[in-house]
Structures are given as C-alpha cells and as structure tokens.
Amino acid sequence: MDDAEDAMGVEDVHVSSERWRFHCRRCVWSWEQVFETRERDSHTAWYHYGLPSQPPWIDPGCPACGASGKAFPGGSPVPPLY
C-alpha cells in the first residue's frame, strides 16, 4: 500500500466468488448464479455481474416464470418435489 492509500484509510477487502443454486416451487425450474462477496471487517457486500446486489437469498426471482425461488448455497442439493 502506498502513502496515498494509507492516508485515505483504504483497508484490506477479502473478495470471493460463491455459486448459488435456486429452485422455483411454482414451475420447478432450477438454475445457478455466481455472486461475488467483498468482506471488510464485519461487513459483507454482494455483487452480481459486477453490480451491487441483494444477498442471493433475498427474493430470488425465477427466470422462467417470475415467481419467487428458494436459494441454496453452492453444493447444496435442490429439494425433491412434493
């Protein structure tokens, strides 16, 4: 870090990518999306396609029918149909 960054108070930010799976209970469509997290201290910011976004579990809309979907962190299986 140079003196200009130090003077501005720039802190280390941990950046990672997370894959999330989604499932629509209305039309049974399943899909995946990748989100980027940027963490600093106790704060986490979410990005999708490089733009700020809500966390993946906040009202994910189904791309097929528009209904609200259910979010699962990467690697979690989609639940069976009822």
HUCOR-V197744 format. One record per helix or strand of 3 or more residues. SS is the DSSP state (H for helix, E for strand). FROM is the first residue (numbers start at 1). TO is the last residue. If there is no record, write none. Layout:
# HUCOR-V197744
SS FROM TO
SS FROM TO
This chain:
# HUCOR-V197744
H 3 8
E 14 24
E 30 40
E 43 48
E 51 53
E 68 73
